[in-house]
Amino acid sequence: MGTGGIARGWKRRLDAWFEQRSPRSDSVLLTHRNVYIVPTKAGLLYGFTLAVLLVASINYQLNLGYVLTFLLAGSALVSMHMTHGTLRGLTLHLRPVHPVFAGDTATLEAVLSSADRARYGMGLRLRTLDASTLSHTDVPAGDQAVLHIGFVPGGRGRHALPALVVETRFPLGLFRAWSVWHPAMSVLVYPRPERPASALPAARGVSGGPGRARVTSGGEFEGVRPYRRGDPPKTIAWKQTAKTLAGGGELVSRDHHSHTQQQLWLDWHSCGGANAEARLSRLAAWIVEAERRDAAWGLSLPACELPMGQGDAHRQRGLEALALWTA
């Protein structure tokens, strides 16, 4: 086994150890059991400098050198205690993650809360990224702060959220205290809408049900009935009434329950596409376009059908059905 294989093996063991000590949860309280601390590069250089000062003080019997060395060493110990205490007692909570389309950036909203004292220099990042991607904030005493972390999830479907690292180097930067957080929440990824989108399919005419009256080529309403006492004047079909009155008939009103309703069905079998993912992408684009036009629509998938409807909740149900569809 090469050096790379050995490194990957140790990394897997370390990941498993961290996950065992920090089970998946959307809220976590940092304690001495899940906060770790190591010297930074600056801290190691600081320690080397102290060692040189101590050797020089011993060699030349410099009393002031002893004072300076132990004063600096004491400052480092106090700094280590403060760095660890900055994380200890902090509460982390993750807000719900909104669904995204494949290829778009999902945003994690992490709420950092401190019930006792102010905490400075708090940083949060994805565990797979380096320290240069840290988002920093300060948490006031008895208050909370929000950090936003963006990442691009995989293809359509439901994905577990990546592990996060919260850390601080406050106050002197000699030590780095950190904790690994494994959220239990997941993110739903919709199929990426087809671009450019194909034209919407033609609407189907269905008899009965509520809807707008359809007008024939001659301008007459197809659904009429005899006038009933209490019908509003606007429901009277005046053109039809004129014809019936001329023949000795009576007033007639529009029959809203017998009109032909135009229904927009987004059908898997009629949408075309080279493969299943291409069809899902086209159906996602059609759903977005139908909602943009404020049109009622229904969705038909193999072994799954969504009835006619419209609105944001209906849109989310349709896109979720596409995201979770399996052959």
N, C-alpha and C positions, 0 to 999 in steps of 0.2 A: 504493500500500500504506500502511495506517494505521500509527500508532505501535504498536498492539497486534500487528499482523502482523510488523513489524520485530523487536519483542522476542521473539516466538515463534520467528522464524527464527534469531536469535542464540542462543536457548536450545537449539534443536536442534543447531546447530553446536557449541556448548559441550558438550552431552551426548555427541555423537559423538567429540569430541576426548578427553573424559575416558575413554570406553569404549575408545578405541584405546590409551590409555596404561595402562589397567588392565583387561586381558582378564578374562573371567569365570573365577572360581576360588573354591573353597570354603576355601582357605587362602592367605593372602597375607602377605608380609614387607614392612613399610614401610621404604623407603629414601629417599635424597634425590631419586630420580626420581619418586616418587609421593606425596610430602608437599609441601604448598603452605602458604604463610604470607603473611598480610596484616595490617596494623594494624587494631585494633578502633576503635570510636568513641571509647573512652577513650584509646586510643593516639594517635589523630589530635588530640584535645584536648591531650594531653600534649605532642605535637610543636609545636602552636601556642603553648603556654605557653613552651616552650624558646625558640622564635623571638622571642617578646616579651621574654624575659629577656636574650637575646643582644643585641637592638637597644637595650634600655635600658642594658646594660652598656657597649656601644660609645659610646652617646650621652653617658653621664655618666662614662665612664672609671672604672668600678667594678671593681677587681681581684677583690674578693670575689664580685661578680656573675659574672665569668668563671669563677671556681672552682665556684660553685654550678651554673652552666649546664652546664659540661662534665662535672661529677660526675653530674648527672641524665641527661645524654645517654649517658654511659658505662653507667649503670645500665640504660637502655633497650636498649642494644646487647647487654648481657649477658642481659637478659630475653629478647630475640629469639632469641639462640642457645639458651637453655635451653628455650624453647617449642618450637622446631623439633626439638631433641634429645629431647624427651619422647616424640614420636611415632616418630622415626627408630629403627629396630631392633626395633619392636614387631611381634609375630606375631599375626595374627587367624585364627581357625578357626571354622567353622560346624558345629554338630552337626546330625544329620538332623532334618528337620522332620516332625512327625507329621501325618497326614491329618486334615482337619476337614470338617464338614458346611458346606454353603453358608450364608453369613450368620454363621458363627461366627468367632472370632478365632484366627488361627494365631500361634504363638509361635516366634520365632527365638532360639536360644541361641548367642550369640557368645562364644567363649573368647579372652580377651586374655592373651598370655603374654609375659613379659619374662625373658630369660636372664641379663641383667647387673645392672641397677639397678632401683630402685623408680621407678614412674611415677605421678604424681598428677594428679587432675582429668581423667581420661579420660572422654569422652562419646561416646555412640553414638545415632544416630537414623536414621529413614528419610530418604532424600534429598529426598523430596517434601514433608516437613514442616519446620516452622521450628525454631529453636534451643530454643524453650520445651519441646519434646518430648524433649530429650536425657535419656538415662539415664546417670548418672555412677557411676564407681567408681575405686578406686586399685588398682594392680597391684603387689604386693610384689616385691622383688628375687628373681630365680630362681624365681618362682612364677607363678600365673595367677589370673585373676578371670573371672567369668561375668556377662554382661549379657543381659537378656531384653527383646526388642522384639516387641510385638504389632501385628498388622495384619490387616485383613479382606480376603482375596482375592476374586476375582470369582466367577462362577457355577461350576457343576460342571466338572470337567476337570482337566487338569494345567497349572499356571501357573508361570512363571519368578518367582523371588523378586525383590523390588524392590531397587534400589541402596541402599546404606547409606553414611553419612558418619560417620567417626570423627574426633574433634577434641579439642583441649585449648587452654586459655588460661593454663595454669600458666607462670610463678609470679605475675606481676603483672597479668595481664589486659590488657596493652598490645597483644599480638599474638594472632592466632588461627591456629593450625596445623591443617590438616585433610587428609584423604585420602578419596577416593571408592572404595568397594568394591562390585564387581558379583559376587555369588555365582553359581555355576554350578548350584546345586541348584534343584529345583523342589518345589512343594507340590501334593499331590493333594487335590482338593475333591470330596467326595461330594454327591449330591443331598440337598437339605434334606428330612428326613422329613415326611410329611404330618401335619398337626395340625388337628383330632384325627384319629388314625389309624383307617382302616376295619378292620372285623373280619377276622381271618385267614381265608383260604379253608379249605374242608373238606378234611381229609386223605383221600388215596386208599388203598384197600386193594389190596395187591399180594401175590400168592401167592409163597411161598418166601422164602428169605433169613432172616437172623437177626431176631429181634424178639420181643416179648412175645406169648404165646398169646392169641388172641381168644376170649372167652367168648360163647356163644350165649345167646339169651333164656331157654333152659331151664337155664342154668348149667353146661352140659357143654362140655368142651374139644373143639374141632373136630379137632385133629390128634393122633392117638394111634397107637401101634404096639405090637407084642408086647414084653413085658419082656425085656431082655437082661441077662445076668449082669454085674454091676458098675454097673448104673444106680443112682444115689443114691435113697434113699427119697423125697426131696422131689419127684423127677420122676415118681413113680407117680401115675397118675390114679385116685385111690381110688374116686371115684364110678363111673367107668366099670368099674373092676375089680370092684366089688361086683355090677354087673349081669352081667358076663361070667362071674364065678365062680358066680352063681346059675344060669346056663344051662350050667354045665359047662365054661366057658372057662378062661382063664389070666390072669395079671397083664398089665396094659397100662401103658405109660409115655407121657408126653407127648412128642410129636414136635416138637421146637423148629424143625426144618428145614422143616416143612410148614405152619407157622402163617401167617396172613395178617398182613403187615406194613403198618402205617399210615404212609404217606409224605406229607409236606407239600410240595406243589409250588407255588412262587410263579411264576405264569405271566403273561407280558406280555399275552397275548390275553384273559385272563379277569379282569384287574384293573381294567378300566374306566379312566376318566379322560378329561378333555376333550382333552388333547393329550399328546405324548410326554413332556414334562417333568412333567406331572401324574402320568403312569403311573410314571415313574422315582421320583418323590417317594413314591408309595404303596408301591412295591416296597421302597424303602429303609426305610420305616416297618415293613413286614412283616418284613424281615430283623432289624431291631432287636428287634421283639416276639418273633419266633421264638427268638432267642438268649436273650432274657430268660426265656423259658419253658423253656430248655434242650431245645428240640425239634430233631430232625434235619430238614433242609429242602434242597430243590433249587431252582435258579433257571433259568427258561426265558425267553430273550430271542430276538428275531429274529436268526438267524445266530450265536447264542451260547447255550450251555447249560452250567450248572454242576451236576455230579452231587450226589447226596445227601451230606450231611455236617453237621457241627456243630462248634462251638468257635470260638475267636477268630480263628484263621488262616482258617477257612472264611468267617467273617463278613467279614473284610477282603477276601478274594477276591471275594465277592459284591458288596460296596459298590464295589470298584474296577471291576468289570465295569459297574456302573451309571454310575459317574463317567465312564468312557471310551467308553460306548456312543455310536455315531453311526448315524443313519438310513441 
